[in-house]
Every structure is written in C-alpha cells, then in structure tokens.
Amino acid sequence: MALGRDQLEMTTTPWAERPNHRSHPMNRRSALIAAAAFFVASCGPSGPPPPPPWSPTGTFSFTTVVPDMGTVEGNIVITGDAGAYVGTIDAAAAGLPPLAITGIDVGDMTIAVQADFQGEVLFMEMNFGSNDDYTGFWTVSGESGDISGSRIMM
C-alpha cells in the first residue's frame, strides 16, 4: 500500500544538530584500520635487494665476416661509468687501426656501440644471453654482417 503525499511525515534536523560525519565511530574505525594496514605493509619484509645493474664494461672478443676482408677478429674494450662510457674497437690483426667508440647505449642485456670507421658511422649491437656470450650484428656504409663473441675480462 502506497502512502499519499499528505501521509508522509517530513522531518528535518537542523544543521547544527546533525552528527559530524568525521566523528562518526565507523569512519574513525575505518581510518584506523586503513592506517594500521598501511603501517604493517610498509614495515614488513620487502624481499631480497635488487641485483646490481648489469655492467657493459670489460673486454669483449668478437668474430665477424667482412666483405672483401673475410673473417675479422678483435676486441671491444668498454670502460667508464653509466652515462660516461668510452671505449675502442681493436681489429689490428685484420690490419685495421683502433676505432674510437663515439656512442654506447646500454639496454637490458644489450650493448649498442657507434664508432667512426673511415668517416662513416659503424653501428654494432651485441645481445647477451644468460652468460657473457653474445650475438648481434654490425652495419656501416650499407654493408652489414653478424657478430659474435664473449666477455673475456671485466
């Protein structure tokens, strides 16, 4: 049975007499529970510390095949700290002068290297697996090839 409009009793509570919603016991209890949960979560064990960042520094051997030269072997030496890595590419056994590395970009188990090769940009990318061995590629002046090697010294 529905009540008619004239049968509804309207009551209002003056604003000053209304309970403050912030002091309501349920609101205080909820806030305390949330604060306690946050405190406990932040004080608990956070797990093992993260591993140190992967370092691209060291001496890396490389083997590749270069058109008109055949198999070329040498070393890539990278030193320095994050943001300031420097290095050289040495393939003296193939009769090439040392190449100064002009850029090094370090990714997740990847090293990308740029060097000046007779006025052209030589780009090399080395992709490491779960150890110090890598495979990758190089490109310069429209030529490219595969490269492989390993870290031989830290």
MOUR-V500420 format. One line per field, one symbol per residue. ss: DSSP state (H for helix, E for strand, C for the rest). A space follows every 50 residues. Layout:
ss->???
//
This chain:
ss->CCCCHHHCCCCCCCHHHCCCHHHCHHHHHHHHHHHHHHHHHHHCCCCCCC CCCCCCCEEEEEEEEECCCEEEEEEEEEECCCCCCEEEEECHHHCCCCEE EEEEEEECCEEEEEEEECCEEEEEEEEECCCCEEEEEEEECCEEEEEEEE EEEC
//
